[in-house]
Amino acid sequence: MKIYLVLIIMSILLEAEMLQRVQIVMGTFISIQINKKYHKKIDEGFKIVKAVDNSLSTFKSTSIISMLNKNTIAKLDALSYEALFLSKQYYKDTDGYFNIAIGKITKDLYRFGGNERLVDEKSLSASHIDFLALDFDKAQAHIPSDMKLDLGGMGKGFAIDKVSEYFIQEGVDKAIVSASGDIRCLQRCSIGVQDPFSEGILVHFRTLKQNSGITTSGNYNRYIKDKTHNHLLNPKTKHSQQNFASITLVGDMKSSALDAYATAVSVMPKDKAYRFLDALDVAYIVVEVDGKTVLKNSDFFELE
């Protein structure tokens, strides 16, 4: 549910010992920066991202999730099973505000990422988005015929996790993997968060821990006609959220979790959103739609 060109802009200067490559995968720019002595690992990193895309994409007709959406049943590979397993956990963690069953609305009705259109209230009300109707095990998954899945709210973070895990396993000491609004820094790095109301940078900070994740979710880069019809849909009401312009999370948990939690918080009622954030072990930068900025720092970053 997050396909932006740029939501977080890395302000780190490419050091002499670092090599960077960029490819278009998962509908966005995937960037990998890595210590030059590990340059042969970059190709494997992009292979991992493409494997995740081939498993979780709703745009590729041959992906496992697309086949599940089409046929209501599909065999799972290790990646799709893990992504569904994590999505179930994130659904529970967020009291249902992270819900991959939202695909009936995002894919069939609004058609985000395709031939986008506005949706009437009757169609929204009738859409089936009950996550608990999803049935899966390590071998296969099954959904009702009137339901579809959309893993866009955690897919890019999941891909970043898989690449970062591979790099760490291979002994890589310096790498930055980014996919639109999701970034993983194996070393400390400097980040610039985009101002949702301009082309400028809202705030610069430097991460304080090794292997930190940063994710931003916002309503300002993807909408139909106007921002009242943005892609961040509250699964409880089936309508676009109107409270937050952007939410940035920084922490050392999985990037898929940061991705999912940022998506969920974006569509929660305001009071619930802040209670949820304050209960997480993360730092955050929240920009409300009226421009109010709320920043909670911790041990994860320092302002520059």
N, C-alpha and C positions, 0 to 999 in steps of 0.2 A: 504494500500500500504506500510505499515511499519510492517514487521513481523521480528523483530530482537530478539535475545536472550538478548543481553545487548548493549545499546547505551549510556545510562546514568547509572552510578554506584553510588548508594548511599553510601557515606562515613560516614554517621551518625552511631554511635555506638548504639546498641539496649539498651536503658535505662532499669533500673531494673523494672520500672512500666509498660514497654511496652511488648506486646505480638505480635509475628509475625507468620503468616501462609502463605504458598505459594501453589498455585494450577496451573495446566496447563489448561488455558481456552483461547479462541480466538487465538489459535495457538501459545501461548507464555506463559511465566511465569507471573502470576498475584500474586503480593505480597501485603498483607495488614498487616500493623503494627498499633496497637491500644492500648490505655491505658487499662491496665488489668481489671480495674473496669467495662469496657464495653465489656468484652470478648464475651458475648453472641451475640453481634452485628456483629461479624466477619462472622458467617454463613450466615446472611442475606446479608452482603456485597458481598459474593461470589454468592449468589442466584441472586443478581442484575446483576452482570457481566454475568452470564450464561443466564439470560433473554435477555440482550442486544445481546449476541452472537446468541441466538435462533431467534432473530429478524433480525439482520443485516448481519450475516455470509454469505459469498459466497462459503464456503466449506461444510456447512451443507445443504443437499438437502431439508430438511424440513423447513428451515428458510424462513421468509417472503420474503426477498430480493432474495434468490435463487428461490423461487416459481415465483416471478415476472420475473426474468431473463429467467426462463424456459417457462412460460405460457404467458408472456407479460402483464398479468393483475393479481393483487393480492389484497386481503383485507389487510388493514393496522391495526396494533395495535398502541397504544399510542407511543411506543418507535420508531417504524419505521416511523410513521408520523413526529414526532419531528426531527428525524435524517434527513429525506428528507427536511423538512422545513429549518433546519439549513444549510444543504448542499446548498440549493438554495441561502441563504443569503451569504454564503462563496463564492459561485460562483460569485455573484455580487461584493462582496468586493474585490475580487482578479482579476477582469476583466477576468474571465473565466480560470485562471490558476489553480484554484481548481475545478476539474470537475469529479464528480463521474460517468459520462457516459463513462469514459475511460475504463470501464470494458470489452468492446469488444476487446481491445488490451491486457489488463493485464490478463484477464481470458481465452479468446478464442485463442488468437494468441500466446503470450509469455507463457501463462499458468503458471504464477508465483505462487509458492507454490504447484505446481503439477508436471506434466511431462514437465518440462521447455524446451523451444526450441528457436532457433533464428527465426526471421521473415523476410520475403522478403519485399522489398519496395512496391511492387504492393499490397500486402495484407494490409499493413499499410495504404496506400493511400486510399484504398477502405473502410476502417473501418468507421462505423457510430458512432460518439461520440458527437452528438449535444445535449447538456444538455437540451436545450429548447424543445426538443421533449418529455421529461418526463412530464407526466400529472398526477397530484395527488391532492387529498383532504384528509380529515380526515378519510374517509371510505375506499378508495382504490387508487391504482396507476396503470398507464398504460404506457408501452413503446412500440416503434416500434419493429417488429420482428427481426430486424438486429441490435439491440442495447442491451447492458447489463450494469448493474450498479456495481460499486465496491466502497464500503464505507470504505475501509481500511485506507484511508487518514485521517479519523476523528473518526473511530469507537472506537478505544481504548481510546482516549480522552473523547469521549462521555460516555463510560462505567465508566471511572473514575469520571466524573461529577456526574453521577447518584448515585454512591456509596458515594461520598463525601457529596452530598446534603442530602442523608439519614442520614449519621453520624451527620451532623450539626443539622438536624431536631431533632435527638435523644439526642442532648446535648453533643456529644462527643467532648472533648477539645483537644485531641492529637490523630492524626492518619496520616499515610502516605500510600497512595494507589499508586501502580506503575504497569504499564503494558508495559514492554519492554522500549521503548524510551519515555514514558509518565509517569509523576509523579505528584501527588498532595499532598502537605504538609499542614495540617490544623494548624500546629505550625511551627516555624522556624526550618529549617533543613539544614544540610550540604550536598553538592552535589559534585561529581567528574565527570567531563565530559571526556569521552574517547577520546584519541588522535586517529583521523581517520587513521593515518599512522603507528601506533604501538599498542602494547598491554597496553601501559601506560596511565596515566591520563594527559590530556592536561591542565586542570585548575580546582582548587577547589574554591568553593564559598559557602557562607551561605546566605540563603534567609532572607530578612528583614521584610517581611509582613506575617501575618497570612493568611492561605488559598491561598497559591501561587501555580501556576502551572509551570512545567518545561517540555519542550518537545524537543527532538532532532530528526532531519531527516538527513540521510546521504546516500551516494551512495556506501559505502565501505563494507557492509555486505551482500548485496543481488544483485547479477548480474549473467548474463549468459555468460560463457566463459571468459569475461574480463569486466572491469568497463565501457567500452563504451556501454555496453548493460545492464545498471543497471535498477532497478525497478522504478526509478523516471522519469516519462514520461511527457514531455511537451505536453499538449493537443493541442497546436497551431501547433506544427510541427510533433507530433506523434513519436518523437524520445527521447531517454534518454538524460537527462541533463548532461552537461560536465563542469559546472562552479564551483560547490561547493562540497567539500568533506563532510562537515557537517554543519548544522545550528541548534543552540540551542536558544530557546526563553524562557524567564522567565517573568511572569506577573501574574496579578490577574484576568484576563478574564477567561472565560470558557476554560477548557482543550481541548474541542472539537475545539474551535476557534484557540487556540495555535497550535494544531495538524494540522488543515487544513491550517493555514497560513504558518507554517513551510514547509508543503508539497508544497504549491503553490510557496513560495519564492525560494525553491530549484530548480524549473524548469523555473523561470523567467530569462530573460536576466539580466546580472549583474547590470547595471545601474538602471533598473526598480526595481530589488530586493531591492537594498539599499534605494531607494526612498520610497518604500512600507514599509520597516522596520522602517525607520526614522519617518514615519507618524503614526506608531502604538505606543501605550503606553506600550512598553515592553523593557526589556533589551535583548541584543542578543550577541552571540558569533558565528561568522561566520568563517569557515575555507575554503579557496578557494582551488582548486585542485592543485595549485602550492605550497601550504603550508602556504600562507599568512593568518594570523589570524587578524580579525577585531572584536574588542570588544566595544560595547556601553553599558556602565553601566548607572544605574538610581537609583531610590529608591528601586529597587527590590532585589538587592543582593550586598554583599561585598566580595571581594576576600579574601581567607584565605592563 
